Amino acid sequence: MMDALPARGCPEEDCYFRKGCNPLAETGRSKLQNQRAVLNQQILRAVRMRAGAENLLRATTNNKVREQVLLELSFVNSDLQILKEELEGLNISVEVYQNTEETFSIPLVPLGLKETKEVDFTLPLKDFILEHYSEDSSEYEDEIADLMDLRQACRTPSRDEAGIEMLMSYFLQLGFIENRFFPPTRHMGVLFTWYDSFTGVPVCQQNLLLEKASILFNIGALYTQIGTRCNRQTQTGLENAVDAFQRAAGVLSYLKETFTHTPSYDMSPAMLNVLVKMMLAQAQECAFEQISLPGIRNEFFTLVKMTQEVATVGEVYMMVNTAVTQEPVKENIPYSWSKLVQIKADHYRALAHYFLATILCDHELQSNDDEDQQEKALSQLYDYVPEGVMILTILKDKVQRKQLGKAHLRKAIVYHEEALRVCGLCKKLRNIEVLLEVLTAAHKRSLLKYAQQETEDDFLSLIQAPDILPKTEHKVEMVAPQFSKVKVKDFFHRLGPLSVFSAKQRWTAPRTIHFHCEKGELGFSLRGGSPVQIYCLDPVCSAGSAGLKEGDYIVSIGGVDCKWLGVNEVLEKFRSVGEQPIEFEVISCQDTTASVHSKSATYSVGMQKTYSLICLAMEENKTDQAKKAPLKLPFLSWGTKNRQKAASTLCLPSAVAASSQVKKKLSPFTLLGTESSLY
């Protein structure tokens, strides 16, 4: 195995794991991931039981049986709800992912890794090598083992750059595998199973695009875990956190744009859109913490800047809060996540009003102050001001300054109290001590500031604090995944150049040509790169008489593989033989107009864009005539025989009914692919 290191605690000659992976690590995160895997299995069993009970309920007319089935369904549904709540509890276990250093910051939200089952590539790939490439498949057992070892290692990546690089290398390796072994005309019989990160529902497909999309999701999830692990008490740690969340947003956005109609709720476009916004919001939050880490001086222009910066954080969390409350995301995102987003939106908006109140209450205009600069700075904080109020008047009038300052304090207190109220309503959040400590401290600080102001004229304070305009000098942006920085060698490099030796191309079996040079002339020319191609063949030469054809590719000379040799190297080998008889092997490309499968692994007859769970092979030439969609589809249902071996035996139907099923063609997904679909 390449890039292997001895595992800690194991003899060096007996125990190895791949760089970027440590399956033996007993960390809190690994234990949490193991609990997630167990829950996924329990959810799968409960889902199957419910699907069977629902089908039995539809099939039976016996009232006694129906009563028993309804009772069983109530128990199964209750069990599923309990399992879902346990999975949500794992998703909100943010303290496990945080930095171990003592900190006084609101926790950040990481994404959990998607779990998968083991996949055995051995038989399908060996059969394909023998059938398609006409080579001895036993010679590629080491390459197949390396591929399976790499995939297994990707199930337990380390939470660092080595783990990211390992996942990216596997993603790039899948590009080679797809082009070499997954033809667009048929399925390879390799079943990939991945579990939804939020619901625990499994998705099974024979489509390699599910594997690639899930690996991309885990790359983004691992970036979020790296970001939450950073030490937010140092400048370097905060810089790394901002970078990690920006990269997470970039990967998730790439996943959303590249893979459409993914058959898993956690990778649906709506969910990915919310996750991208959430990661950018957390990056903006860390950027604010970075500029405030040295301390916030109680100085006019410094407070103006901090007011706008923290208002920006509050605004981006407001946008996330709006997104998580929309369908269909609202039903699938953890409840505690949506409440934490709401809490952060209220908390940071309260801080913005507190900073502005401090400006108004603590900084009276002095004779040596620049009135124009202060007026300009303060006016940039407001989209509007109350009727009859002028910014310059506020700066000069002590009473109006104090009244407006107290209005901002009242608004800050309202936001703080709302954040504390929402935190108290969520069981998971109120058990996070540091969150309560931060919210309570900020609330008390605003109350103390308000109490320090004169209270005699409170009954005259009818002015309402206007909203604060957000502005930042540290705008965060998505960072696109940089796959080019990860150097990957094709495991099956020996099969030949991918431009020629791919699953889309078909050739004849290798033919052996015996000939000898006549007067030092080969009787043909060579052209192209690797492999070289026969060009300008003299049909009456020795090689032409032996069966050589125009356009043949030379794959070996004298038993030595030469698929990767250029024209000069091949000519040199021919010259080295001299006048002796020459033996070499060639192949001929077959002209095929292979049609792309019009039905993919997620297609199910009678249902439009189903979310498949367990997919079976489909018959390619079946027609869709006389097929009617059922009047009412259950949330999860067993596939029936009258669906002509549908691709799914467990499926989640679309909410939109379709009058006719449109056949779609899958375009082959290249190494870094463009627009593609999992359907």
Rosetta blueprint (number, residue, H / E / L):
1 M L
2 M L
3 D L
4 A E
5 L E
6 P E
7 A L
8 R L
9 G L
10 C L
11 P L
12 E L
13 E L
14 D L
15 C L
16 Y E
17 F E
18 R E
19 K L
20 G L
21 C E
22 N L
23 P L
24 L L
25 A L
26 E L
27 T L
28 G H
29 R H
30 S H
31 K H
32 L H
33 Q H
34 N H
35 Q H
36 R H
37 A H
38 V H
39 L H
40 N H
41 Q H
42 Q H
43 I H
44 L H
45 R H
46 A H
47 V H
48 R H
49 M H
50 R H
51 A H
52 G H
53 A H
54 E H
55 N H
56 L H
57 L H
58 R H
59 A H
60 T L
61 T L
62 N L
63 N H
64 K H
65 V H
66 R H
67 E H
68 Q H
69 V H
70 L H
71 L H
72 E H
73 L H
74 S H
75 F H
76 V H
77 N H
78 S H
79 D H
80 L H
81 Q H
82 I H
83 L H
84 K H
85 E H
86 E H
87 L H
88 E H
89 G H
90 L H
91 N H
92 I L
93 S L
94 V H
95 E H
96 V H
97 Y H
98 Q L
99 N L
100 T L
101 E L
102 E L
103 T L
104 F L
105 S L
106 I L
107 P L
108 L L
109 V L
110 P L
111 L L
112 G L
113 L L
114 K L
115 E L
116 T E
117 K L
118 E L
119 V L
120 D L
121 F L
122 T H
123 L H
124 P H
125 L H
126 K H
127 D H
128 F H
129 I H
130 L H
131 E H
132 H H
133 Y L
134 S L
135 E L
136 D L
137 S H
138 S H
139 E H
140 Y H
141 E H
142 D H
143 E H
144 I H
145 A H
146 D H
147 L H
148 M H
149 D H
150 L H
151 R H
152 Q H
153 A H
154 C L
155 R L
156 T L
157 P E
158 S L
159 R L
160 D L
161 E H
162 A H
163 G H
164 I H
165 E H
166 M H
167 L H
168 M H
169 S H
170 Y H
171 F H
172 L H
173 Q H
174 L H
175 G H
176 F H
177 I H
178 E H
179 N H
180 R H
181 F H
182 F L
183 P L
184 P L
185 T L
186 R L
187 H L
188 M L
189 G L
190 V L
191 L L
192 F E
193 T E
194 W E
195 Y E
196 D L
197 S L
198 F L
199 T L
200 G L
201 V L
202 P E
203 V E
204 C E
205 Q E
206 Q L
207 N L
208 L H
209 L H
210 L H
211 E H
212 K H
213 A H
214 S H
215 I H
216 L H
217 F H
218 N H
219 I H
220 G H
221 A H
222 L H
223 Y H
224 T H
225 Q H
226 I H
227 G H
228 T H
229 R H
230 C L
231 N L
232 R L
233 Q L
234 T L
235 Q H
236 T H
237 G H
238 L H
239 E H
240 N H
241 A H
242 V H
243 D H
244 A H
245 F H
246 Q H
247 R H
248 A H
249 A H
250 G H
251 V H
252 L H
253 S H
254 Y H
255 L H
256 K H
257 E H
258 T H
259 F E
260 T E
261 H L
262 T L
263 P L
264 S L
265 Y H
266 D H
267 M H
268 S L
269 P H
270 A H
271 M H
272 L H
273 N H
274 V H
275 L H
276 V H
277 K H
278 M H
279 M H
280 L H
281 A H
282 Q H
283 A H
284 Q H
285 E H
286 C H
287 A H
288 F H
289 E H
290 Q H
291 I H
292 S H
293 L L
294 P L
295 G L
296 I L
297 R L
298 N L
299 E L
300 F H
301 F H
302 T H
303 L H
304 V H
305 K H
306 M H
307 T H
308 Q H
309 E H
310 V H
311 A H
312 T H
313 V H
314 G H
315 E H
316 V H
317 Y H
318 M H
319 M H
320 V H
321 N H
322 T H
323 A H
324 V H
325 T L
326 Q L
327 E L
328 P L
329 V H
330 K H
331 E H
332 N H
333 I L
334 P L
335 Y H
336 S H
337 W H
338 S H
339 K H
340 L H
341 V H
342 Q H
343 I H
344 K H
345 A H
346 D H
347 H H
348 Y H
349 R H
350 A H
351 L H
352 A H
353 H H
354 Y H
355 F H
356 L H
357 A H
358 T H
359 I H
360 L H
361 C H
362 D H
363 H L
364 E L
365 L L
366 Q L
367 S L
368 N L
369 D L
370 D L
371 E H
372 D H
373 Q H
374 Q H
375 E H
376 K H
377 A H
378 L H
379 S H
380 Q L
381 L L
382 Y E
383 D L
384 Y L
385 V L
386 P L
387 E L
388 G L
389 V L
390 M L
391 I H
392 L H
393 T H
394 I H
395 L H
396 K H
397 D L
398 K H
399 V H
400 Q H
401 R H
402 K H
403 Q H
404 L H
405 G H
406 K H
407 A H
408 H H
409 L H
410 R H
411 K H
412 A H
413 I H
414 V H
415 Y H
416 H H
417 E H
418 E H
419 A H
420 L H
421 R H
422 V H
423 C H
424 G H
425 L H
426 C L
427 K H
428 K H
429 L H
430 R H
431 N L
432 I L
433 E H
434 V H
435 L H
436 L H
437 E H
438 V H
439 L H
440 T H
441 A H
442 A H
443 H H
444 K H
445 R H
446 S H
447 L H
448 L H
449 K H
450 Y H
451 A H
452 Q L
453 Q L
454 E L
455 T L
456 E L
457 D L
458 D H
459 F H
460 L H
461 S L
462 L L
463 I L
464 Q L
465 A L
466 P L
467 D L
468 I E
469 L L
470 P L
471 K L
472 T L
473 E L
474 H L
475 K L
476 V L
477 E L
478 M L
479 V L
480 A L
481 P L
482 Q L
483 F H
484 S H
485 K H
486 V L
487 K L
488 V L
489 K L
490 D L
491 F L
492 F L
493 H H
494 R H
495 L H
496 G L
497 P L
498 L L
499 S L
500 V L
501 F L
502 S L
503 A L
504 K L
505 Q L
506 R L
507 W E
508 T L
509 A L
510 P L
511 R E
512 T E
513 I E
514 H E
515 F E
516 H L
517 C L
518 E E
519 K L
520 G L
521 E E
522 L L
523 G L
524 F L
525 S E
526 L E
527 R E
528 G L
529 G L
530 S L
531 P L
532 V L
533 Q E
534 I E
535 Y E
536 C L
537 L L
538 D L
539 P L
540 V L
541 C L
542 S H
543 A H
544 G H
545 S H
546 A L
547 G L
548 L L
549 K L
550 E L
551 G L
552 D L
553 Y E
554 I E
555 V E
556 S E
557 I E
558 G L
559 G L
560 V E
561 D E
562 C L
563 K L
564 W L
565 L L
566 G L
567 V H
568 N H
569 E H
570 V H
571 L H
572 E H
573 K H
574 F H
575 R H
576 S H
577 V H
578 G L
579 E L
580 Q L
581 P L
582 I E
583 E E
584 F E
585 E E
586 V E
587 I E
588 S L
589 C E
590 Q L
591 D L
592 T L
593 T L
594 A L
595 S L
596 V L
597 H L
598 S L
599 K L
600 S L
601 A L
602 T L
603 Y L
604 S E
605 V L
606 G L
607 M E
608 Q L
609 K L
610 T L
611 Y E
612 S E
613 L L
614 I L
615 C E
616 L L
617 A L
618 M L
619 E L
620 E L
621 N L
622 K L
623 T L
624 D L
625 Q L
626 A L
627 K L
628 K L
629 A L
630 P L
631 L L
632 K L
633 L L
634 P L
635 F L
636 L L
637 S E
638 W E
639 G L
640 T L
641 K H
642 N H
643 R H
644 Q L
645 K L
646 A L
647 A L
648 S E
649 T L
650 L E
651 C E
652 L E
653 P L
654 S L
655 A L
656 V L
657 A L
658 A L
659 S L
660 S L
661 Q L
662 V L
663 K L
664 K L
665 K L
666 L L
667 S L
668 P L
669 F L
670 T L
671 L L
672 L L
673 G L
674 T L
675 E L
676 S E
677 S E
678 L L
679 Y L
